[in-house]
Amino acid sequence: MAKPFSRRTSLLVVAGIVAAALGLPYLGQMVFEPWARSPSGAPTLTGYWAGTVTFPGKGRVRVAMELYAPIHARRCGNCPEVKGDLKVCASGHPVGYEVWGHVSDRRASSFSLLGRTSGASLGGLEGWWQGGDTLTVSLTDQAPGRWQLHRATESIFTDAC
């Protein structure tokens, strides 16, 4: 007859199952979405970005953006793969937008976002990223041209406007 597990062994098995269940989504992101959570420590698309953008009629304005990848996105067929917040600092009247969208491939070499704030739509934002600390963006509906945003910090994002 097989000897039953001790209480300690049973607790270790349960703890291992819980740890695996909690860690599995993050491991899946590392494997299938390395642009969101890099297993090697390489730069990711997620995080903080900032730069200066020229808008017709508004001149040069400071822009700051935070992007993150929701863990649930792979399990939901039409859920956004990337979400975030965008701040546009124009004329002393900062406007914050909620942004969401999709990446083109495992490397997120290009992505598209939509944005909105209460009562206003940002329209479309197209982006290109080569895996480093700079990304190129274009606001497809409002302002012609492409601009570069650079890797930033949370404090730069918070104090942008």
C-alpha positions in Angstrom: 0.0 0.0 0.0 1.3 3.5 -0.9 2.2 5.8 1.9 0.0 8.9 1.9 1.7 12.3 1.5 2.6 14.1 4.7 0.9 17.4 5.5 4.1 19.3 4.6 4.3 17.6 1.2 0.7 18.3 0.5 1.1 22.0 1.4 4.2 22.2 -0.9 2.3 20.7 -3.8 -0.6 23.1 -3.3 1.8 26.0 -3.0 3.5 24.9 -6.2 0.2 24.7 -8.1 -0.9 28.1 -6.9 2.5 29.6 -7.9 2.4 28.0 -11.3 -1.2 29.3 -11.8 -0.2 32.8 -10.9 3.0 32.8 -12.9 1.8 31.0 -16.1 0.2 34.1 -17.6 3.4 36.1 -17.2 5.4 33.2 -18.6 3.0 33.1 -21.6 3.6 36.8 -22.2 7.4 36.3 -22.2 7.1 33.6 -24.8 4.3 34.9 -27.0 4.6 38.7 -26.4 8.3 39.4 -25.8 7.5 43.1 -26.7 5.5 43.2 -23.5 7.6 41.2 -21.0 11.1 40.4 -22.1 12.6 37.1 -20.8 16.1 38.4 -21.6 15.8 41.9 -20.1 15.7 43.5 -23.5 13.7 46.8 -23.9 10.0 46.4 -24.2 7.3 48.4 -25.9 5.5 48.7 -22.6 6.6 51.5 -20.2 6.9 55.3 -20.4 7.6 57.3 -23.5 7.9 61.1 -24.1 8.6 63.6 -26.8 7.6 66.8 -28.6 5.0 66.8 -31.4 4.0 69.5 -33.8 0.2 70.0 -34.2 -1.2 72.3 -36.9 -2.5 75.5 -35.1 -1.0 74.5 -31.7 2.7 74.4 -32.5 5.1 72.1 -30.6 3.5 70.3 -27.7 4.9 67.9 -25.1 3.5 64.4 -25.3 3.9 61.6 -22.7 2.6 58.1 -22.9 2.4 55.0 -20.8 1.8 51.6 -22.4 1.1 48.3 -20.8 0.0 44.8 -21.9 -3.1 43.4 -20.1 -2.5 39.8 -19.1 -5.9 38.7 -20.2 -5.5 39.8 -23.9 -4.3 36.4 -25.2 -7.5 34.7 -23.8 -9.8 37.3 -25.4 -10.3 37.2 -29.1 -10.9 40.9 -29.7 -9.4 42.5 -26.6 -6.7 45.1 -27.0 -3.1 43.7 -26.8 -1.8 47.0 -25.5 -3.4 49.8 -23.5 -2.2 53.0 -21.9 -2.6 56.7 -21.2 -1.5 59.6 -23.4 -1.0 63.1 -22.2 -0.9 66.0 -24.6 0.3 69.2 -23.0 -0.9 72.1 -25.1 -1.5 75.8 -24.1 -1.4 75.1 -20.4 -4.4 72.8 -20.9 -3.3 69.2 -20.6 -5.5 66.6 -22.2 -5.4 63.0 -21.1 -6.4 60.2 -23.4 -7.0 56.5 -22.8 -5.4 54.5 -25.6 -5.7 50.9 -26.7 -4.9 48.8 -29.7 -3.0 46.0 -31.3 0.6 45.1 -32.3 1.5 43.7 -35.7 3.7 40.8 -34.7 5.7 39.1 -31.8 8.2 41.9 -32.0 5.7 44.7 -32.1 7.6 46.3 -35.0 4.4 48.3 -35.7 1.3 48.9 -33.7 -2.0 50.9 -34.0 -3.8 52.6 -31.2 -7.1 54.5 -30.8 -7.6 57.1 -28.2 -10.4 58.9 -26.4 -11.1 61.3 -23.6 -14.4 62.5 -22.2 -16.0 64.2 -25.2 -13.1 64.0 -27.6 -11.5 61.4 -29.8 -7.8 61.3 -30.5 -8.4 59.2 -33.6 -5.8 56.8 -34.8 -2.2 56.6 -33.8 0.2 54.4 -35.8 3.6 53.5 -34.3 6.8 51.8 -35.3 9.3 50.3 -32.9 12.6 48.6 -33.6 13.0 47.2 -30.1 15.0 50.0 -28.6 14.5 53.2 -26.6 12.8 55.2 -29.4 9.5 54.8 -31.2 8.1 56.6 -34.1 4.4 57.7 -34.1 2.0 59.3 -36.5 -1.4 60.7 -35.5 -3.4 59.5 -38.6 -6.4 61.7 -38.2 -5.2 65.1 -36.9 -1.6 66.0 -37.6 0.6 65.1 -40.6 4.1 63.8 -40.1 5.9 61.4 -37.8 7.5 62.1 -34.5 9.9 60.3 -32.2 9.1 59.4 -28.6 11.9 58.3 -26.3 12.0 56.0 -23.4 11.0 57.9 -20.3 10.4 57.4 -16.6 7.2 57.4 -14.5 8.2 60.8 -13.0 8.6 62.3 -16.5 5.1 60.9 -17.4 3.6 62.2 -14.2 5.2 65.7 -14.5 4.8 66.0 -18.2 2.3 68.9 -18.1 
